[in-house]
Amino acid sequence: MLENIFTILVNPYNKESTQSMWQEIKEYYSHKSRKYHNLTHLENLYKELSFCKELIEDWDTVLFALFYHDIIYKSTRNDNEEQSAELALQRLKEINYPEDKAERCRQMILATKSHLPVSDNDINLFTDADLSILGYDWSRYAKYYKQVREEYSYYPDILYKPGRKKVLKHFLSMSFIYKTEFFRAKYEENAKENIRKELTKL
């Protein structure tokens, strides 16, 4: 499914580059270290964004952000978003994607670092979709947080647990986890309940 979506997305800009670009994306997201931030995550993100497509102004740019937002992901680094954004910008430049749209894509990717509300509604919808897993039913949420733990498996609990607690408490400290009414109505209540439940297990 993803390859087909990506092909349709890229072809109008540069048909010759489609296959090589897809192979690069597939290779990064299929790395053995990826337990959560993998192609399944992209498929889920696409599904969530499809539900609110009519609210999105620039669908192509949102899709490019989807494919590139976690392309660089190493749990030992704290600049994954910046690295992913720069690679996206480079690839979009290579296919002559409009410069202003490429910059907007870069900003979407960078916004996944803090998940704070911004004035751009497309960015808010994109980052909310990226956090949609937080509001799923408990069994799927539990699978997600265990997969994240696997991605940080070389960190002992004495280091991992305080860091994870800090992230979860940060979400609970927000007035709202989700920036948009669409995702707030859908997932806010359950997300907070899931996070509180995970905290009791740390």
C-alpha positions, 0 to 999 in steps of 0.5 A: 500500500505504502509504495503505491501511495508514494509512487502516486505522490512522487510521479508528477514531480519526477517519475525517474526518482520514484523507485530509488526514493522509495527504496531508501525509505523502505530500507530505513524504516525496515531496519531491525532496530525499528520496533515501533518507528517502522512501516507499520507506523507509517501505514497507521499514520496514513490511515489517521490522516485519511480520516481528516483529509478534508481538513488538510490544505496541502495533502502532498506536503503532509504525505511527504512529511509522513514518509520522511518524519522518522526516516532518521531514527536512532534512540541514542541521538536527540537530533533525529527530527532535524536529521530527518527534516534535512534529508526530506528537504534534500530529496524534495529539492532533487525532484524540484518540489516547490521550495515553499512547500518543501520548507513547510514539509521541513517544519512539519517534521521538526514539529514532531519533536515538541508536538506543541501547537502552531498556527499552521493547521496542517502541521497540527493535524499531522502531529496529532495523527503522529500521537494517535496511538496514545488514544487507542485501546489499552491492548494496542497502547500497551503493545506500542509502549513495549515496542518503544522500550525495545527500541531503547533496549540497551538502556537499563531500567534505571535510566530508561524509566525516569526518561519515559516518566518525564515524557509521559508527565509532560503530556499530562501537564498539557492542557490538551495532548491534541491540538485539533478538535478533530483528534481531541474529540477522538482520542484525548480522554483515552490517551490521558487514561492510557498514560496514567495507567502506563505511569503506574507500571514504571 
